Amino acid sequence: MRTVGDLRTLRAVVRAWRQEGLRVGFVATMGNLHAGHFSLIELARKQADRVVTSIFVNPTQFGPNEDFARYPRTLAEDSLGLVEHNCDLLFAPSVEVMYPHGHDHAVTLHVPEVGDTLEGAHRPGHFDGVATVVAKLFAMVAPDVAVFGQKDWQQLLVVRRLAQELAFPLEIVAGPIVREDDGLAMSSRNRYLDAHQRARAPELHATLEWMRESFAEGHARAAVEGAATRRLERAGFRPDYAVLRRATDLAVPAGGECTGLMALVAARLGETRLIDNLAFD
Ligand code: PAF
């Protein structure tokens, strides 16, 4: 596996592949790679002849009181994992490469509607940072196919909308959520949890499953959401939301609408904020 940090080399390598008629797959990450990321790389490998993974802890998607400074940076370990999973190229740019005018002066994208609700409402500016960095990465890597994880379902919708509106000539593929044996969705932030919190964390997924069952039994959306919030509070979480939404655009479903729905939750355990979701169909 080759590791590059500059644009000129990245472009030369990808151009050479393309001249050979090879299809290029891409997985964008912030590093601290785990089985969830590796499953996306394996999926990209099935869709393409060459796989590029980026590792960049993007400052513009973190709010002022969020975990940018302590976000785990494990490049050496990540590189070994990428080699094991047959990644062809690691793009690990500096902040200067990604934001040549400084990240406070960057051209910024905003994805309305689907980017404004839930995570967008609780983490103001988060999706502007995500949309901006993903658009830059698409322009730099120029992949044929990009794979994003369904754990960040809203991010996936934001990325799809931005790729469509900005006419990036690529396909977006969604990779399924990878869970620990006890149901906890894999996330780099799980490593912040102490043993006590880690033991409680699977309740997030259990609550999503309970929401699906409860809605299927005929309970009203608002009642399910309220009960799910209380259930999480009883388990020691501080929920930001526990909601049922339409999966395609995260709109609040109309009364009687019962297909194409999903449950989404975001909640803190101590200082650690976790998100998860579950499709109903
Ligand atoms: O999902 C992530 O790790 C990040 O939001 C992404 C897509 C790499 C953009 O920084």
Boltz pocket constraint, residues with backbone or C-beta under 6 A from the ligand:
constraints:
  - pocket:
      binder: B
      contacts: [[A, 28], [A, 29], [A, 30], [A, 56], [A, 58], [A, 61], [A, 129], [A, 130], [A, 133], [A, 134], [A, 152], [A, 155]]
      max_distance: 6.0
